[in-house]
Amino acid sequence: MPSNDASAAAAAARSEPPSMPIHLRPAQPADIPTLVPLLVRLKRLNEEFDPLLRVRDDAEGQAREVLKASIADPKAVVLAAEGVGADKDKVVGLVLAVIRERPFYAPAVEGVILEIYLLPLYRRRGVGEFLLRETTAALKAKGAGVVIAEFPAQNEIASRFYAKRGFRPIIVRQARSL
């Protein structure tokens, strides 16, 4: 029969979170050239879900400007996910979220996750959950009382991911081509 110390150590080892195959840090302006292709890749994925999300020819330039403005914005959270081991210092994912005021609702401040993207090799390993947890904490630290995720309505993968973590639809945006 194991001693109490050994049992306690084994229980503690079981309760420790698994090690992540990424390192998450705030994005810097120097990261923009590496983040642009990831953001454009996400937008091209969105295009597959709905033709109204057709990616513009100048998407890379737009991504560069959005990232530059967001990194400089104190109301934004921009995170770079770096691989570990063989991918050490290689950016393999990104998060972009913002703080918004809610003039008619309580809580008065919401954190909105606009983009979460990981290269396919890093998916389905608990990394998305980790990104969501860390992003939520960063948004809460900036004053958010609720966290919202925005993604294409036809993206069933994102819908299931967020629903599994307690998110539910609260606002619907509908569109049609002109």
CORWO-V659510 format. One record per helix or strand of 3 or more residues. SS is the DSSP state (@ for helix, = for strand). FROM is the first residue (numbers start at 1). TO is the last residue. If there is no record, write none. Layout:
ss->SS from->FROM to->TO
ss->SS from->FROM to->TO
This chain:
ss->@ from->4 to->15
ss->= from->22 to->26
ss->@ from->29 to->49
ss->@ from->51 to->53
ss->@ from->59 to->72
ss->= from->76 to->83
ss->@ from->85 to->87
ss->= from->91 to->101
ss->= from->109 to->118
ss->@ from->120 to->122
ss->@ from->127 to->141
ss->= from->146 to->149
ss->@ from->156 to->164
